[in-house]
Amino acid sequence: MNLLYIAPLLKYDNSYNRLLALNKLDAFNVKCIPSNFSNLNNLYLNKFVSFAEKRVLDKYIKKYLNNMIFNIIKKNSFNVIWLDKSLFIDPYIYKYIKDHTNSKIYFFSPDDFGNSGNVSSSFYDSIKYIDKIFTTKSYNVDELYSKGANEVIFLNNHYCHFLITHNSKPTNNFISDISFIGTYERDRTNSIEYLIANNLNVSVFGDWTKYRNNIIKAQNKLLTSHNYSNYIYKSKINLAFLRKVNRDLQTTRTVEIPAYLGFMLGERTNEHLSLFKEGIEAEFFSNDLELLDKCKFYLSRDLLRNNIALGGYNKIIKMKLSNIDFWHKIFNI
C-alpha cells in the first residue's frame, strides 16, 4: 500500500512516533511530507519579526507547503493520504485528490476539534472530501458529523512502544516522589501548589514559561524519548491531569504512564474508569483533597503501588494500545 504521510514531524512528537511504527509494517510504502515549517517559524523567528511580518511569513510558508503537496500528489499514486494534525491544507488540494485520483483521504488528530485553536477554516471547508476522520475525543464524533463529516471513528489513545525502558517488572529505584510532565494550566497549577503546601515533593517538567509564582520549581524543558519514559517508570506517583480547554476525558499520558510501568494517579472521568479498574490498575481523584489523601497513602506503600502499576501495564498490553496496534486498527491488518 502506498501511503503519503503528512504531519508535523518534530522529533519525539507523537506524529513522529506514529510514523516510526508505520515504517515497521511491511504492508506500507511510505512517503513523508513534514509540515513543521510553520512550527519552526513560530519557534525561532518569533523574537525577530513583528506580528504582522510573521503573519505574512506564515502565509508564504503555507503556500509553499501546499504547492509541494500538490506537486507530489500529481506525480505519484497513493492508496491513502494520511493527514496527521495537518490543518493548513487548502481545499483545492482535497478537491483535486477526489476529482483526479483514487486516493482515500484519512485525517487524524488527538486534539479537540471543538477547540477553535485545533481547527481551521480550510479543514471545515474540506471536510466533505475526507473519507475518514479519526479522533481520540468521544464527544467529537457527533460534532464532526454535524459539520458534514462522512465517517468519524473514535479511538483510545496509544503509546510509543519504542520508548519502553522497563523489563515488565516494577522498579524500587525511584528518582521522584510525585511527578507531572506537561504544560502549564491554571487548574493543574492550583492542584500542584496544594500538594506542595502540604509538604509533598512534586517534580514538574514541560512548558511552564507562563507560570509567574515561585511555589512550583518547574523545569522548563521537555523530557523526550527514553528520558521521558524512564522518568515515568522511576516516579513513585505520576499525575495525569486533563486539559480543560480540550474537554479531555483521557489523554496520551492516560496510556503512556501505565505502558511505561508507572503508577498513575489521574483525574476521575468515565473514560478513565472504563479503561482501568480503580485501585487495581490505576488510581483516580476528583478534587484536591482526595488527590492529597491518595498521594500520602501511596507514597509509603511501595508494594501496593507497584502492583497497581503492573496491573495497569498488563491492561494496556491486553487492550493493544501501542502505535503498532493503532495502525492495525486503522487498516484492519
N, C-alpha and C positions, 0 to 999 in steps of 0.2 A: 504494500500500500504506500503510495507516495503522499506525503503529508507536508504541508507548509506550516511551520510553527512561527507565529508572530507574537512576540512577548517582550516585556522589559527585562531583558536577560542580564540584570545586575547579578554578579556572583553572590551566591548564598541566598538570593531571593527565592521565594517559593516557586516562582515560574521557572527559574533556572534549575531548581531541584526536580521539578516535574519533567523537564527536558532530559536531565540525566537518566531518569527512569525510563523515559520513552526510548532513548537511544540504546537501552539494554534489550529491547524487544526486537527479535529478528523479523517480525512481521512488517516493520516500517522502514521506509527510506525517507529520512527526514531532512528537509531544507529549512534553515532558520533565518529569520529577519529580526535582529534585535531592535526593539523600539524604545530604547532608553536614552536616545539622544536628548530628548526634552528634559529627562531627569538630570542628565549631566549639565545641561544648560542651567537648570534651576540651582544645582548644587554649586557649580564653580563660577558662574558669571553673575550670580545674584549681587555680589558685592561691588561689581564694576560697572553695571549698567543701570539706567533708570528703569522704573516700572514700564514706561511707555516703550523704551528701547527693547526691553525684554519681551513685551507683547509682540513686537514686530519680529524679533528673533525667533520666538516660538512659532509664529506663523510660517516663516520660511523653513524651519526645521520640519514642521508637519507637512508642508508641501513637498519637501524633499523625500520624506518617508513615503508619502502616498505615491509619488512618481516611481519610486524604487519598487514598491509593492506591485503597482500596476504593470510595470515592465516585466517583472519576474512572472507574474500570473499569465501575461500574454505569451511568454516564450516557453513556458513549461506546462506540463499536465499534472494536476494533483487530484487525488481522490478526495482528500479532505483539506480544508484550510482552517487551521486552528487559531483562533484569536484569544489570547490569554491576557485579559485586562487591557486590551488594545482599543481604546475609545476614540482615537483620533482619526480613524479611517473614514474617508469621505464616502457618501452614499453612491457616488458614480462607480466606485470600485465594486461595491456589493452588487450593483445592477449589472455591471459588466460580467461578473462571475456567473450570475444567473442567466444572462442572455447568451453568453458565448462559451461557457464551459460546462462540464458535467460535475464540477466540484461541489461537495457538500460544505456548508459553512457552519462550523461549530464555535460557539462563544462561551468562554468560561470566565467567571470572576468570583473570588472568595469574599468580595465586598458587598455591602448592602446597596442594591440597585435603588432603594428608596431614599438614599442619601444623595443629594444633588452633587456632592463632591466626587461621587463614584460613577457618575454617568455623564453623557454628553448629548448635545442635540443631534450629532451625527449618528450616535448609536440608536436613538429612538426613531430618527428618520429612516434608518436602515433595517429596523427590527423585522420587517415583513420578509426580508431576504434571508434571514438567518434560519437555518434548518433546525438547530437545537441550541438551547441555552442551558448551561449547567450552572447551578448555584448552590452554595452551602447555607443559604438563608431560607428556611422553610416558608417564611411569610412572603418571600419574593415571588413564589410560584404563581399565585393568583394575581399578584400585582403586575407581573410581566405579561400574563395572558390578557389582562385588561388593557395593556399598551399595544396589543396586536401581535404578540409572540406566537409562533407556530407550535413549538413544543418546548416545554420547560421541565427540566429534570433536577430534582433535589438530591444532593449527595452530602454525606457527612464529610468532615474534614479528613485529610490524610497527612501522613508524616513521611519524611525522607529517611528511608532505611539505611542509606549510605552513612548516616551520621551516628549510628548506634555505636557506643563505645563499651557497653557492658557485655557480659557473657551470660546473660539471663539470670544473674544472681545479684541480689541487692548488696550494696556496699555498707561498710561501717567506717569508711574513711571519708568523713564529711568535711567540706570546706566552708559550709554556710549553714546557719540555723534555719533562716527563713529567706527565701529569695523571690524577687519578682523581676521578670525580664519583659520589658515592654515600654511603650511610650507614656509620657505624662498625660494624665487626665485628672480632672478635679475630684471625682468620686473616689477613684483608687488612691489618690493622694491623701484624702481625708482618712481612709482606712489604714494606710501605712503609717501615717502620723499618729493615729490612735494606738497602734501596736507599739510604736517607739515610745510614746508617752507612758506606756505600761511596761517599760523596761525590757522590751524584746528587741533583738538584733535583726534588722532586715537589710539585706543586700539588694540594691536596685541597679539595673542596667538598662540602657536604652537612651532614647532622645528625651532628655529632661531639661532642655535649654529654656523652656518656658516656666520652669519652676523657680519661684522667687524667694522662697523661705530657705532656711538652712537646717531645718529639722531632719530632712531626709538627705543623707550624704550619697546622692545618686552619682553613679559613674556614667558620665555621658559618652558612652561608647556602646557599639553593638557587639554582642557576643555572636561570633559567626562560626560556621562549620562545626568541627568537633569540640571547640571551646564551648559552644552553646549547649550541645547535648551532654557534654561531660559535666557542666555546671549544674544542669538539671539533675543528673544522676547523683551528684555529690552534695546536693542540698537536702537537708532534713525535711523541709517543707517547701513546696513550690506553689506560690499563689497564682491562681488562674482568674484574673479579673476580666470582665467583659466590657466591650466598648459600648457605652450607652448611645453614642451618636450613630452607631451602626445597628442598634437594637439587637445586639448579639444574644443568642441563646447557647451558642457554642463557638469556639474559635479554633484556629490551628493548634494552639497550645493545649486545647482540650484533649487532643490525641497525641501530641508530641510529648507531653510530660509523662504519661504512663508508658508510651512507646520507648522512651529513653530511661525507663525504670525509675522515674522519680515519683515521690509521694505527692499527689495533687490535692490541694485544698482550694476548691473553686466556688464561684457563686452558684447558688442553687437555682436551677431552671428545669423546666420539664424535659428539655432535650438532654441536659446533663444527666438527669435521673433516668432517662430512657437508655442512655449509653452505659452507665455504671451503677452498680449496687452501692448505695451509700454505706460507708463504714466497712465495706468488704473490698471494693475495687477502687474507691476514691472517697474523698470527704468533701462536704459542702457546707456553706454558711449562707445565711440570709440577711445578717446585719453585723455591725462591728463587734457587738458584744459576743455573739456566737463565734465570730472569727477569732477573737481574743481567747475565748474559752478553749476552742479546739487547738489553737496554736500551743497554749500552755499544756494542754492534755497530751498532745502527741510529741512534743519536744523531748519529753522524758521517757517515752515508750518506743525504743528503737525496734524491738521485735514486732510489735503490733504495726508500727508504721511501715516496716519493710514488707510485712505480709500483705498489707493493703496495696503497696506499690507493685508487688509481684502479681496480685490479683488483677490490678489494672492492666499490667503488661500482658498477661495471659488473655484478658478480654479483648485487647486491641488486636492481638495475633489472631484470635478466633474470628473477629469481625472482618479481618482482611482490610486494613486501613492504611497500608503503605502506598506510596506513589505508584509502585508497580501494579498493585491491586486497583488503583484508580484507573489506569489505562485499560486494564482487563474489563472493568465495569463499563467504561465508555464505549468500547468496541466489541464487547461480548466475546472476548477471546480467552 
